[in-house]
Amino acid sequence: MSKRLFYHLFHAEFDGGSISYEEAYPLFAESLQNYADFGWSGVDQTALAQDVLASLVQDAVLRNKAEELGLMQIPAEKLEQLQVLAQANYESLI
């Protein structure tokens, strides 16, 4: 596939943002390499590109909504509690 076709497949705009070729192509290339590593030839590259783009759009939409709802910020008190719990769990394992 040509870069021009990939550019068309890897560009999406949605309410609140967009996904660019530069963001999507590395994930596509990694996925394609993973298939090759497992000996799977004949992967439908157009379908794979669409799946990668759909996944990136879904992640971005969810991230935007979480930010809108204030879920991306952990209050300092809660963060401290989580750090104490994590340390206790770590110490119980060693």
C-alpha positions as CSV (number, residue, x, y, z in Angstrom):
1,M,0.0,0.0,0.0
2,S,1.2,3.5,-0.8
3,K,1.7,6.2,1.9
4,R,-1.0,8.2,0.2
5,L,-3.5,5.4,0.7
6,F,-2.4,5.0,4.3
7,Y,-2.7,8.7,4.9
8,H,-6.3,8.5,3.8
9,L,-7.0,5.4,6.0
10,F,-5.3,6.9,9.0
11,H,-7.0,10.3,9.3
12,A,-10.1,10.7,11.4
13,E,-11.8,13.7,12.9
14,F,-14.3,13.4,15.7
15,D,-16.0,15.8,18.1
16,G,-13.2,16.9,20.3
17,G,-10.2,16.0,18.2
18,S,-8.6,14.1,15.4
19,I,-6.2,11.2,14.8
20,S,-3.3,11.9,12.4
21,Y,-1.3,9.6,10.1
22,E,1.7,10.2,12.4
23,E,-0.2,8.9,15.4
24,A,-1.8,5.9,13.7
25,Y,0.9,4.5,11.4
26,P,3.3,3.4,14.1
27,L,0.6,1.3,15.8
28,F,-0.4,-0.1,12.4
29,A,3.2,-1.0,11.6
30,E,3.7,-2.7,15.0
31,S,0.5,-4.7,14.6
32,L,1.5,-5.8,11.1
33,Q,4.9,-6.9,12.4
34,N,3.2,-8.8,15.2
35,Y,1.2,-10.7,12.6
36,A,4.3,-11.4,10.6
37,D,6.2,-12.6,13.7
38,F,3.5,-15.2,14.2
39,G,3.7,-16.3,10.6
40,W,0.4,-14.8,9.6
41,S,0.7,-13.7,6.0
42,G,-2.1,-12.4,3.9
43,V,-3.4,-9.9,6.6
44,D,-6.0,-7.6,5.2
45,Q,-4.0,-4.4,5.6
46,T,-7.0,-2.1,4.9
47,A,-9.1,-3.8,7.6
48,L,-6.1,-3.7,10.0
49,A,-5.7,0.0,9.3
50,Q,-9.4,0.6,10.0
51,D,-9.2,-1.4,13.2
52,V,-6.2,0.6,14.4
53,L,-7.8,3.9,13.6
54,A,-11.1,2.9,15.3
55,S,-9.2,1.9,18.4
56,L,-7.3,5.2,18.6
57,V,-10.5,7.2,18.1
58,Q,-12.2,5.2,20.8
59,D,-9.3,5.8,23.2
60,A,-9.3,9.5,22.4
61,V,-13.1,9.9,22.9
62,L,-12.9,8.0,26.2
63,R,-10.0,10.1,27.4
64,N,-11.7,13.3,26.4
65,K,-14.9,12.3,28.4
66,A,-12.8,11.2,31.4
67,E,-11.1,14.6,31.4
68,E,-14.5,16.4,31.0
69,L,-15.8,14.5,34.0
70,G,-12.7,15.2,36.1
71,L,-11.7,11.5,36.3
72,M,-8.1,12.1,35.0
73,Q,-7.1,13.9,38.2
74,I,-6.6,11.9,41.4
75,P,-7.0,14.1,44.5
76,A,-3.8,14.3,46.6
77,E,-5.4,12.6,49.6
78,K,-6.5,9.6,47.4
79,L,-3.1,9.5,45.7
80,E,-1.4,9.3,49.1
81,Q,-3.7,6.4,50.2
82,L,-3.0,4.5,47.0
83,Q,0.8,5.0,47.5
84,V,0.6,3.7,51.1
85,L,-1.5,0.7,49.9
86,A,0.9,0.0,47.0
87,Q,3.9,0.1,49.3
88,A,2.3,-2.2,51.8
89,N,1.4,-4.7,49.0
90,Y,5.0,-4.5,47.7
91,E,6.5,-5.1,51.1
92,S,4.2,-8.1,51.7
93,L,5.6,-9.7,48.6
94,I,9.3,-9.4,49.4
